[in-house]
Amino acid sequence: MSDTQPESARRAPSAKPLDARQRRVLGVLIEKAKTTPAAYPLTVNAIVTGCNQKNNRDPLTTFDDIDVEKALDQLRTLGAVSEVDWLGRVSKYKHHAYECSA
């Protein structure tokens, strides 16, 4: 076997796929950032509402705030989401889906 490939091409990717709940939460953040920028970043309550909306969702979900908070914690660990330093009464979250990690 030839060893002519650069090391970066030989390494297996270290990222693993997101689970269904993480995908839905991240998807809601991405969608709402584009469609309702005045309301973005989003609160946990807004993310729950977005995850459970009945239009344009397949499969339909019934997440509660605990489900969403768990997914947000996992996505924060992965660097896909961050909590915004907000002056309001509740925490708000934004996604980093378009940022490169080099």
N, CA, C and O atoms as CSV, one atom per row, in Angstrom:
chain,resi,resn,atom,element,x,y,z
A,1,MET,N,N,0.827,-1.172,0.000
A,1,MET,CA,C,0.000,0.000,0.000
A,1,MET,C,C,0.876,1.240,0.000
A,1,MET,O,O,1.800,1.364,0.804
A,2,SER,N,N,0.577,2.147,-0.901
A,2,SER,CA,C,1.359,3.365,-1.050
A,2,SER,C,C,1.023,4.368,0.045
A,2,SER,O,O,-0.117,4.465,0.498
A,3,ASP,N,N,2.036,5.103,0.454
A,3,ASP,CA,C,1.839,6.095,1.505
A,3,ASP,C,C,1.984,7.495,0.915
A,3,ASP,O,O,2.658,8.349,1.491
A,4,THR,N,N,1.341,7.730,-0.253
A,4,THR,CA,C,1.488,9.012,-0.933
A,4,THR,C,C,0.388,10.002,-0.603
A,4,THR,O,O,0.496,11.171,-0.973
A,5,GLN,N,N,-0.675,9.574,0.085
A,5,GLN,CA,C,-1.750,10.492,0.449
A,5,GLN,C,C,-1.312,11.373,1.610
A,5,GLN,O,O,-0.581,10.925,2.494
A,6,PRO,N,N,-1.762,12.634,1.607
A,6,PRO,CA,C,-1.459,13.464,2.776
A,6,PRO,C,C,-2.126,12.887,4.018
A,6,PRO,O,O,-3.127,12.175,3.931
A,7,GLU,N,N,-1.554,13.205,5.171
A,7,GLU,CA,C,-2.070,12.652,6.423
A,7,GLU,C,C,-3.531,13.004,6.636
A,7,GLU,O,O,-4.294,12.175,7.132
A,8,SER,N,N,-3.945,14.228,6.269
A,8,SER,CA,C,-5.330,14.639,6.483
A,8,SER,C,C,-6.299,13.790,5.666
A,8,SER,O,O,-7.438,13.592,6.090
A,9,ALA,N,N,-5.885,13.291,4.522
A,9,ALA,CA,C,-6.752,12.447,3.698
A,9,ALA,C,C,-6.829,11.025,4.247
A,9,ALA,O,O,-7.807,10.320,3.995
A,10,ARG,N,N,-5.817,10.596,4.989
A,10,ARG,CA,C,-5.799,9.236,5.532
A,10,ARG,C,C,-6.574,9.114,6.826
A,10,ARG,O,O,-7.075,8.035,7.142
A,11,ARG,N,N,-6.685,10.207,7.590
A,11,ARG,CA,C,-7.368,10.146,8.876
A,11,ARG,C,C,-8.868,9.976,8.692
A,11,ARG,O,O,-9.466,10.582,7.803
A,12,ALA,N,N,-9.460,9.167,9.522
A,12,ALA,CA,C,-10.908,9.006,9.506
A,12,ALA,C,C,-11.540,10.220,10.184
A,12,ALA,O,O,-10.967,10.776,11.121
A,13,PRO,N,N,-12.710,10.631,9.717
A,13,PRO,CA,C,-13.345,11.781,10.360
A,13,PRO,C,C,-13.669,11.477,11.820
A,13,PRO,O,O,-14.083,10.367,12.157
A,14,SER,N,N,-13.476,12.479,12.684
A,14,SER,CA,C,-13.726,12.264,14.104
A,14,SER,C,C,-15.161,12.616,14.487
A,14,SER,O,O,-15.613,12.271,15.579
A,15,ALA,N,N,-15.871,13.292,13.605
A,15,ALA,CA,C,-17.250,13.672,13.907
A,15,ALA,C,C,-18.176,12.483,13.703
A,15,ALA,O,O,-17.947,11.637,12.839
A,16,LYS,N,N,-19.230,12.435,14.519
A,16,LYS,CA,C,-20.225,11.400,14.319
A,16,LYS,C,C,-21.558,12.072,14.032
A,16,LYS,O,O,-21.755,13.233,14.392
A,17,PRO,N,N,-22.464,11.368,13.395
A,17,PRO,CA,C,-23.742,11.980,13.022
A,17,PRO,C,C,-24.535,12.433,14.245
A,17,PRO,O,O,-24.443,11.849,15.325
A,18,LEU,N,N,-25.308,13.479,14.042
A,18,LEU,CA,C,-26.198,13.949,15.102
A,18,LEU,C,C,-27.385,13.011,15.209
A,18,LEU,O,O,-27.807,12.418,14.216
A,19,ASP,N,N,-27.930,12.875,16.427
A,19,ASP,CA,C,-29.134,12.064,16.569
A,19,ASP,C,C,-30.344,12.883,16.118
A,19,ASP,O,O,-30.208,14.070,15.821
A,20,ALA,N,N,-31.516,12.267,16.066
A,20,ALA,CA,C,-32.714,12.907,15.527
A,20,ALA,C,C,-33.094,14.169,16.303
A,20,ALA,O,O,-33.480,15.170,15.701
A,21,ARG,N,N,-32.989,14.130,17.617
A,21,ARG,CA,C,-33.345,15.302,18.421
A,21,ARG,C,C,-32.370,16.444,18.172
A,21,ARG,O,O,-32.785,17.595,18.037
A,22,GLN,N,N,-31.084,16.138,18.111
A,22,GLN,CA,C,-30.082,17.168,17.839
A,22,GLN,C,C,-30.293,17.784,16.463
A,22,GLN,O,O,-30.189,19.000,16.301
A,23,ARG,N,N,-30.593,16.940,15.464
A,23,ARG,CA,C,-30.847,17.451,14.109
A,23,ARG,C,C,-32.051,18.379,14.085
A,23,ARG,O,O,-32.015,19.429,13.444
A,24,ARG,N,N,-33.116,17.996,14.780
A,24,ARG,CA,C,-34.323,18.824,14.779
A,24,ARG,C,C,-34.050,20.169,15.438
A,24,ARG,O,O,-34.441,21.205,14.901
A,25,VAL,N,N,-33.385,20.174,16.593
A,25,VAL,CA,C,-33.100,21.425,17.297
A,25,VAL,C,C,-32.183,22.314,16.455
A,25,VAL,O,O,-32.442,23.510,16.323
A,26,LEU,N,N,-31.132,21.758,15.894
A,26,LEU,CA,C,-30.228,22.537,15.054
A,26,LEU,C,C,-30.956,23.036,13.810
A,26,LEU,O,O,-30.753,24.173,13.383
A,27,GLY,N,N,-31.794,22.196,13.233
A,27,GLY,CA,C,-32.568,22.595,12.059
A,27,GLY,C,C,-33.503,23.754,12.346
A,27,GLY,O,O,-33.645,24.658,11.523
A,28,VAL,N,N,-34.138,23.737,13.501
A,28,VAL,CA,C,-35.028,24.839,13.889
A,28,VAL,C,C,-34.220,26.127,14.034
A,28,VAL,O,O,-34.651,27.181,13.566
A,29,LEU,N,N,-33.069,26.055,14.670
A,29,LEU,CA,C,-32.234,27.254,14.815
A,29,LEU,C,C,-31.818,27.813,13.458
A,29,LEU,O,O,-31.850,29.026,13.247
A,30,ILE,N,N,-31.428,26.933,12.539
A,30,ILE,CA,C,-31.017,27.379,11.207
A,30,ILE,C,C,-32.201,28.000,10.467
A,30,ILE,O,O,-32.084,29.077,9.884
A,31,GLU,N,N,-33.345,27.307,10.498
A,31,GLU,CA,C,-34.533,27.795,9.798
A,31,GLU,C,C,-34.990,29.143,10.333
A,31,GLU,O,O,-35.233,30.072,9.563
A,32,LYS,N,N,-35.107,29.250,11.638
A,32,LYS,CA,C,-35.640,30.482,12.227
A,32,LYS,C,C,-34.669,31.655,12.074
A,32,LYS,O,O,-35.105,32.805,12.011
A,33,ALA,N,N,-33.361,31.386,12.014
A,33,ALA,CA,C,-32.400,32.460,11.766
A,33,ALA,C,C,-32.644,33.086,10.395
A,33,ALA,O,O,-32.459,34.290,10.215
A,34,LYS,N,N,-33.061,32.266,9.431
A,34,LYS,CA,C,-33.325,32.755,8.071
A,34,LYS,C,C,-34.722,33.348,7.927
A,34,LYS,O,O,-34.891,34.387,7.289
A,35,THR,N,N,-35.727,32.694,8.516
A,35,THR,CA,C,-37.112,33.095,8.260
A,35,THR,C,C,-37.644,34.143,9.230
A,35,THR,O,O,-38.537,34.909,8.870
A,36,THR,N,N,-37.120,34.194,10.445
A,36,THR,CA,C,-37.575,35.183,11.430
A,36,THR,C,C,-36.367,35.807,12.133
A,36,THR,O,O,-36.185,35.630,13.337
A,37,PRO,N,N,-35.550,36.532,11.381
A,37,PRO,CA,C,-34.320,37.070,11.973
A,37,PRO,C,C,-34.564,38.042,13.130
A,37,PRO,O,O,-33.699,38.196,13.991
A,38,ALA,N,N,-35.716,38.692,13.164
A,38,ALA,CA,C,-35.993,39.624,14.265
A,38,ALA,C,C,-36.175,38.893,15.601
A,38,ALA,O,O,-35.965,39.477,16.664
A,39,ALA,N,N,-36.562,37.629,15.542
A,39,ALA,CA,C,-36.779,36.841,16.766
A,39,ALA,C,C,-35.582,35.966,17.110
A,39,ALA,O,O,-35.624,35.214,18.084
A,40,TYR,N,N,-34.523,36.054,16.325
A,40,TYR,CA,C,-33.344,35.201,16.490
A,40,TYR,C,C,-32.281,35.984,17.230
A,40,TYR,O,O,-32.157,37.181,16.968
A,41,PRO,N,N,-31.499,35.406,18.136
A,41,PRO,CA,C,-31.436,34.047,18.651
A,41,PRO,C,C,-32.716,33.657,19.394
A,41,PRO,O,O,-33.535,34.505,19.747
A,42,LEU,N,N,-32.863,32.351,19.620
A,42,LEU,CA,C,-34.106,31.809,20.157
A,42,LEU,C,C,-33.983,31.363,21.606
A,42,LEU,O,O,-32.922,30.930,22.057
A,43,THR,N,N,-35.093,31.479,22.319
A,43,THR,CA,C,-35.190,30.933,23.675
A,43,THR,C,C,-35.493,29.442,23.585
A,43,THR,O,O,-35.858,28.941,22.521
A,44,VAL,N,N,-35.345,28.742,24.694
A,44,VAL,CA,C,-35.701,27.323,24.734
A,44,VAL,C,C,-37.171,27.152,24.355
A,44,VAL,O,O,-37.516,26.246,23.596
A,45,ASN,N,N,-38.032,28.018,24.879
A,45,ASN,CA,C,-39.463,27.924,24.590
A,45,ASN,C,C,-39.736,28.079,23.092
A,45,ASN,O,O,-40.563,27.355,22.538
A,46,ALA,N,N,-39.053,29.010,22.437
A,46,ALA,CA,C,-39.228,29.206,20.999
A,46,ALA,C,C,-38.720,27.992,20.218
A,46,ALA,O,O,-39.303,27.622,19.199
A,47,ILE,N,N,-37.647,27.377,20.687
A,47,ILE,CA,C,-37.119,26.186,20.014
A,47,ILE,C,C,-38.093,25.022,20.177
A,47,ILE,O,O,-38.323,24.276,19.225
A,48,VAL,N,N,-38.669,24.856,21.365
A,48,VAL,CA,C,-39.677,23.811,21.579
A,48,VAL,C,C,-40.833,24.010,20.610
A,48,VAL,O,O,-41.274,23.059,19.966
A,49,THR,N,N,-41.325,25.239,20.503
A,49,THR,CA,C,-42.437,25.537,19.595
A,49,THR,C,C,-42.056,25.222,18.151
A,49,THR,O,O,-42.847,24.633,17.414
A,50,GLY,N,N,-40.859,25.605,17.746
A,50,GLY,CA,C,-40.398,25.319,16.389
A,50,GLY,C,C,-40.263,23.829,16.115
A,50,GLY,O,O,-40.612,23.355,15.033
A,51,CYS,N,N,-39.756,23.093,17.095
A,51,CYS,CA,C,-39.597,21.645,16.933
A,51,CYS,C,C,-40.948,20.943,16.794
A,51,CYS,O,O,-41.072,19.963,16.059
A,52,ASN,N,N,-41.943,21.442,17.493
A,52,ASN,CA,C,-43.238,20.767,17.537
A,52,ASN,C,C,-44.272,21.348,16.576
A,52,ASN,O,O,-45.421,20.908,16.577
A,53,GLN,N,N,-43.890,22.323,15.760
A,53,GLN,CA,C,-44.873,22.883,14.843
A,53,GLN,C,C,-45.330,21.815,13.866
A,53,GLN,O,O,-44.577,20.895,13.547
A,54,LYS,N,N,-46.548,21.933,13.398
A,54,LYS,CA,C,-47.145,20.899,12.568
A,54,LYS,C,C,-46.947,21.128,11.075
A,54,LYS,O,O,-47.126,20.197,10.289
A,55,ASN,N,N,-46.582,22.340,10.662
A,55,ASN,CA,C,-46.343,22.620,9.242
A,55,ASN,C,C,-44.892,22.334,8.884
A,55,ASN,O,O,-43.976,22.693,9.624
A,56,ASN,N,N,-44.697,21.696,7.764
A,56,ASN,CA,C,-43.352,21.451,7.219
A,56,ASN,C,C,-42.438,20.678,8.168
A,56,ASN,O,O,-41.240,20.953,8.236
A,57,ARG,N,N,-42.987,19.735,8.883
A,57,ARG,CA,C,-42.178,18.899,9.772
A,57,ARG,C,C,-42.505,17.435,9.524
A,57,ARG,O,O,-43.671,17.038,9.532
A,58,ASP,N,N,-41.481,16.647,9.308
A,58,ASP,CA,C,-41.656,15.207,9.166
A,58,ASP,C,C,-40.407,14.557,9.751
A,58,ASP,O,O,-39.317,14.756,9.215
A,59,PRO,N,N,-40.523,13.815,10.794
A,59,PRO,CA,C,-41.745,13.431,11.504
A,59,PRO,C,C,-42.186,14.531,12.462
A,59,PRO,O,O,-41.393,15.392,12.840
A,60,LEU,N,N,-43.450,14.494,12.850
A,60,LEU,CA,C,-43.952,15.397,13.876
A,60,LEU,C,C,-43.368,14.969,15.215
A,60,LEU,O,O,-43.226,13.776,15.485
A,61,THR,N,N,-43.033,15.939,16.046
A,61,THR,CA,C,-42.445,15.625,17.353
A,61,THR,C,C,-43.232,16.310,18.461
A,61,THR,O,O,-44.004,17.239,18.222
A,62,THR,N,N,-43.018,15.834,19.657
A,62,THR,CA,C,-43.618,16.441,20.839
A,62,THR,C,C,-42.534,16.608,21.901
A,62,THR,O,O,-42.618,16.029,22.984
A,63,PHE,N,N,-41.525,17.399,21.581
A,63,PHE,CA,C,-40.448,17.656,22.522
A,63,PHE,C,C,-40.935,18.582,23.625
A,63,PHE,O,O,-41.805,19.425,23.406
A,64,ASP,N,N,-40.365,18.416,24.812
A,64,ASP,CA,C,-40.608,19.374,25.886
A,64,ASP,C,C,-39.309,20.141,26.128
A,64,ASP,O,O,-38.304,19.905,25.458
A,65,ASP,N,N,-39.341,21.064,27.096
A,65,ASP,CA,C,-38.163,21.885,27.338
A,65,ASP,C,C,-36.958,21.065,27.788
A,65,ASP,O,O,-35.822,21.437,27.494
A,66,ILE,N,N,-37.178,19.975,28.483
A,66,ILE,CA,C,-36.066,19.122,28.921
A,66,ILE,C,C,-35.399,18.453,27.719
A,66,ILE,O,O,-34.172,18.389,27.646
A,67,ASP,N,N,-36.208,17.953,26.771
A,67,ASP,CA,C,-35.656,17.355,25.550
A,67,ASP,C,C,-34.785,18.365,24.804
A,67,ASP,O,O,-33.674,18.049,24.377
A,68,VAL,N,N,-35.299,19.566,24.655
A,68,VAL,CA,C,-34.576,20.607,23.914
A,68,VAL,C,C,-33.315,21.028,24.667
A,68,VAL,O,O,-32.266,21.216,24.051
A,69,GLU,N,N,-33.403,21.176,25.975
A,69,GLU,CA,C,-32.219,21.565,26.751
A,69,GLU,C,C,-31.126,20.506,26.677
A,69,GLU,O,O,-29.945,20.845,26.604
A,70,LYS,N,N,-31.500,19.233,26.693
A,70,LYS,CA,C,-30.495,18.159,26.540
A,70,LYS,C,C,-29.816,18.250,25.184
A,70,LYS,O,O,-28.593,18.153,25.090
A,71,ALA,N,N,-30.611,18.438,24.129
A,71,ALA,CA,C,-30.043,18.554,22.789
A,71,ALA,C,C,-29.152,19.786,22.683
A,71,ALA,O,O,-28.080,19.718,22.081
A,72,LEU,N,N,-29.573,20.907,23.257
A,72,LEU,CA,C,-28.752,22.115,23.229
A,72,LEU,C,C,-27.433,21.898,23.963
A,72,LEU,O,O,-26.389,22.347,23.490
A,73,ASP,N,N,-27.458,21.223,25.100
A,73,ASP,CA,C,-26.215,20.929,25.827
A,73,ASP,C,C,-25.277,20.081,24.981
A,73,ASP,O,O,-24.075,20.342,24.935
A,74,GLN,N,N,-25.820,19.068,24.311
A,74,GLN,CA,C,-25.004,18.201,23.461
A,74,GLN,C,C,-24.450,18.989,22.278
A,74,GLN,O,O,-23.279,18.840,21.929
A,75,LEU,N,N,-25.274,19.820,21.665
A,75,LEU,CA,C,-24.831,20.622,20.526
A,75,LEU,C,C,-23.803,21.670,20.951
A,75,LEU,O,O,-22.896,21.998,20.186
A,76,ARG,N,N,-23.942,22.190,22.159
A,76,ARG,CA,C,-22.942,23.131,22.678
A,76,ARG,C,C,-21.601,22.444,22.844
A,76,ARG,O,O,-20.560,23.015,22.518
A,77,THR,N,N,-21.623,21.217,23.353
A,77,THR,CA,C,-20.390,20.442,23.521
A,77,THR,C,C,-19.709,20.215,22.173
A,77,THR,O,O,-18.481,20.223,22.082
A,78,LEU,N,N,-20.505,20.015,21.140
A,78,LEU,CA,C,-19.972,19.801,19.795
A,78,LEU,C,C,-19.550,21.098,19.109
A,78,LEU,O,O,-18.905,21.062,18.060
A,79,GLY,N,N,-19.902,22.223,19.685
A,79,GLY,CA,C,-19.560,23.516,19.094
A,79,GLY,C,C,-20.532,23.968,18.020
A,79,GLY,O,O,-20.231,24.901,17.275
A,80,ALA,N,N,-21.681,23.335,17.922
A,80,ALA,CA,C,-22.659,23.677,16.887
A,80,ALA,C,C,-23.625,24.765,17.333
A,80,ALA,O,O,-24.285,25.388,16.501
A,81,VAL,N,N,-23.712,24.998,18.636
A,81,VAL,CA,C,-24.654,25.956,19.212
A,81,VAL,C,C,-23.957,26.668,20.360
A,81,VAL,O,O,-23.099,26.095,21.032
A,82,SER,N,N,-24.334,27.920,20.577
A,82,SER,CA,C,-23.834,28.614,21.761
A,82,SER,C,C,-24.951,29.417,22.400
A,82,SER,O,O,-25.915,29.824,21.752
A,83,GLU,N,N,-24.785,29.628,23.695
A,83,GLU,CA,C,-25.718,30.470,24.436
A,83,GLU,C,C,-25.241,31.908,24.288
A,83,GLU,O,O,-24.062,32.210,24.466
A,84,VAL,N,N,-26.173,32.778,23.961
A,84,VAL,CA,C,-25.833,34.175,23.733
A,84,VAL,C,C,-25.850,34.911,25.064
A,84,VAL,O,O,-26.746,34.715,25.885
A,85,ASP,N,N,-24.862,35.747,25.263
A,85,ASP,CA,C,-24.842,36.599,26.444
A,85,ASP,C,C,-25.920,37.649,26.242
A,85,ASP,O,O,-25.725,38.640,25.538
A,86,TRP,N,N,-27.050,37.414,26.869
A,86,TRP,CA,C,-28.249,38.197,26.603
A,86,TRP,C,C,-28.612,39.016,27.833
A,86,TRP,O,O,-28.466,38.549,28.962
A,87,LEU,N,N,-29.078,40.222,27.616
A,87,LEU,CA,C,-29.454,41.076,28.733
A,87,LEU,C,C,-30.897,40.840,29.190
A,87,LEU,O,O,-31.330,41.414,30.189
A,88,GLY,N,N,-31.630,40.014,28.477
A,88,GLY,CA,C,-33.012,39.721,28.839
A,88,GLY,C,C,-33.092,38.773,30.021
A,88,GLY,O,O,-32.086,38.456,30.657
A,89,ARG,N,N,-34.286,38.335,30.295
A,89,ARG,CA,C,-34.512,37.479,31.460
A,89,ARG,C,C,-34.196,36.014,31.196
A,89,ARG,O,O,-33.936,35.261,32.134
A,90,VAL,N,N,-34.214,35.602,29.938
A,90,VAL,CA,C,-34.001,34.185,29.621
A,90,VAL,C,C,-32.820,34.032,28.670
A,90,VAL,O,O,-32.461,34.959,27.944
A,91,SER,N,N,-32.227,32.848,28.689
A,91,SER,CA,C,-31.112,32.546,27.792
A,91,SER,C,C,-31.620,32.381,26.370
A,91,SER,O,O,-32.745,31.937,26.136
A,92,LYS,N,N,-30.761,32.750,25.426
A,92,LYS,CA,C,-31.078,32.565,24.015
A,92,LYS,C,C,-29.918,31.827,23.358
A,92,LYS,O,O,-28.775,31.892,23.812
A,93,TYR,N,N,-30.243,31.125,22.281
A,93,TYR,CA,C,-29.263,30.258,21.629
A,93,TYR,C,C,-29.171,30.567,20.146
A,93,TYR,O,O,-30.157,30.922,19.500
A,94,LYS,N,N,-27.942,30.419,19.617
A,94,LYS,CA,C,-27.715,30.587,18.184
A,94,LYS,C,C,-26.887,29.413,17.677
A,94,LYS,O,O,-26.185,28.751,18.442
A,95,HIS,N,N,-26.981,29.172,16.385
A,95,HIS,CA,C,-26.256,28.050,15.780
A,95,HIS,C,C,-24.955,28.534,15.154
A,95,HIS,O,O,-24.768,29.728,14.919
A,96,HIS,N,N,-24.056,27.580,14.888
A,96,HIS,CA,C,-22.791,27.848,14.210
A,96,HIS,C,C,-22.636,26.923,13.009
A,96,HIS,O,O,-21.530,26.491,12.683
A,97,ALA,N,N,-23.750,26.625,12.361
A,97,ALA,CA,C,-23.753,25.633,11.297
A,97,ALA,C,C,-22.938,26.051,10.076
A,97,ALA,O,O,-22.462,25.193,9.332
A,98,TYR,N,N,-22.773,27.336,9.862
A,98,TYR,CA,C,-22.065,27.804,8.667
A,98,TYR,C,C,-20.616,28.132,8.932
A,98,TYR,O,O,-19.902,28.571,8.030
A,99,GLU,N,N,-20.174,27.926,10.149
A,99,GLU,CA,C,-18.799,28.224,10.483
A,99,GLU,C,C,-17.924,27.000,10.268
A,99,GLU,O,O,-18.319,25.885,10.610
A,100,CYS,N,N,-16.769,27.194,9.719
A,100,CYS,CA,C,-15.832,26.093,9.484
A,100,CYS,C,C,-15.036,25.806,10.732
A,100,CYS,O,O,-14.688,26.714,11.487
A,101,SER,N,N,-14.754,24.555,10.939
A,101,SER,CA,C,-13.831,24.190,12.010
A,101,SER,C,C,-12.620,23.564,11.355
A,101,SER,O,O,-12.661,22.419,10.905
A,102,ALA,N,N,-11.555,24.316,11.306
A,102,ALA,CA,C,-10.350,23.850,10.617
A,102,ALA,C,C,-9.351,23.310,11.592
A,102,ALA,O,O,-8.273,22.871,11.192
